[in-house]
Amino acid sequence: QETLEYHHGKHHNTYVVNLNNLVPGTEFEGKSLEEIIKTSTGGVFNNAAQIWNHTFYWHCLSPNGGGEPTGALADAITKAFGSFAEFKDAFTKSAIGNFGSSWTWLVKKADGSLAIVNTSNAGCPLTEAGTTPLLTVDL
């Protein structure tokens, strides 16, 4: 709990404050976070992507979460990884091997297949055309 409170209250908040100071008077003013991420570089990108990544991460958490998915997601995981247990193993191994400040993601690619991808620092799957993030873990 302490780690998440610190992460939300300090890290996430700092990215929001920084971006709010960087955007006024620029071409990014009035654009959505997603638009900013797809069209910016440097500090604007880093702060915007970290806000989006963290917000997405908060939505991946649940106090009563856990268990196996059902429906189309379960079917896609089984097709891509063989089983949910094999997906968990692959996702965990990928996350453990992801060095430094980073993210591990389950994404749906443009062709509809699932993949596990790692990004560093503020890296975000939104920058890959046709890629939809489904799950992430902040490392």
Buried (B, 14 or more C-beta within 10 A) or exposed (E): EEEEEEBBEEBBEEBBEBBEEBBEEEEBEEBEBEEBBBBBEEEBBBBBBBBBBBBBBEEBEEEEEEEEBEEEBBEBBBEBBEEBEEBEEBBEEBBEEBEEEBBBBBBBBEEEEBBBBBBEEBBBBBBBEEBBBBBBBBB
